[in-house]
Amino acid sequence: MNRKRTDWNRLLISACAIATLALVLFSVPACKKKPTVEPIDPPVEEETGVSVDLTTVPYTKLSDYRFFEGEMKNQVPAEKVIPYQPASGLFTDYAHKKRFIWMPNGTQATYNGDHNVLELPVGAALIKTFYYDNVQPAGNTRIIETRIMIRKSSGWVFANYVWNTEQTEAYLDMNGSYTNVSWLENGVPKSTAYRIPNQTECHTCHKLNDEPIPIGIKPQNLNIDYTYEDGTQNQLQKLVAVGYLQNNLPGNIVSTVNYMDQTKSVDQRFRSYVDINCAHCHAENKHCSYRPMRLAFSETSDPINLGLCVEPEEVIDAAYVYIIKPNDKNRSMMHYRLGSVEPSERMPLLGRTIVHEEGLQLLEEWIAWKQTCN
């Protein structure tokens, strides 16, 4: 009897020991690496009514941001949504543009050089609407798309909004598409299959070291007056006045000009034109950095960077002996590319389907002005 009790006690002790060991094993955390936690962008919603919730943008509808007051098609900016305009505009099949910037309360952009994009804070939004006037047959205005870039803590994101036929709303669409539009440009009938870009096309132009960036919002492009509702003011000083830009700008900013301004030299005008239309690709660590041209305004004081007397890497026709041949447009590769609509040969590659006649004429003026390779 005593032996049976002893065996039973031993069995009970063994069971208790096993249970205790199991409890210890399952209660001690495993030795594993703590997961990396990505920074969470807080919602940004202002008293002005603008809403940019960085945890959920891009929104499905343009109206959800509340960037505009009244009927959205009138593009009346809400409080602290500030319009701006670069000295020279990017050509996009003659589409007109309205541009705006918005920042969260208590944040500021910083100056980072005359020819560099302003360093914008997390939460900032850049808004650009593309539209045509005198659209046929009714002669009305038609908004095609509104593009937005928003800065999150992880970097910039794209959001393209395509407007409906009723012009009452625009919906997020990053797939890209074409839409036919016919209009009168200074009384001359024009038409095109307008290209609304997809995500990849946006990134092709808007990148540096393969990271998304804005293009036009640089001190060199904004150092001109703009007529606001409350009066005319230098755009950089306006951004300082509303608290959007730190007041540490240099006394002199080397600036681009309006390429349509005939009071400026043909050299200033042409260099400003290629800066806004071509330099976002033809620069170091950008899409066309493998080409010899460097077309930023800050680099084209050296005409070699414009391709003057530089042999083209790609031979389309043996007649084009240089990218630009002095005083000879017919032997200049750039003249051919600006005048071409072939997708594989035109310049720029994206953003246009028809020839920019005024831009081509400006190039012709510059070529005629340059008599030698110096």
Secondary structure, DSSP 8 states (H G I E B T S, - for coil): -HHHHHHHHHHHHHHHHHHHHHHHHHHS--------------EEE-TTS-EEETTT-S-SBGGGG--EESSGGG-EE-TT-EEE--SS---STT-EEEEEEE--TT--BB---TTS--B--TT-EEEEEEEEEEETTTTEEEEEEEEEEEEETTEEEEEEEEE-TTSS-EEE--S-EEEEEEEEETTEEEEEEEEE--HHHHHHHSEETTEE--SS--HHHH-SEEEETTEEEEHHHHHHHTTSB-S---S-------TT-TTS-HHHHHHHHHHHHHTTTSSTTSTTTTSS---STTTTTSGGGGTBT---SS-S-TT--BSB-TT-GGGBHHHHHHT---TTT-SSSSS-SS--HHHHHHHHHHHHH--S--
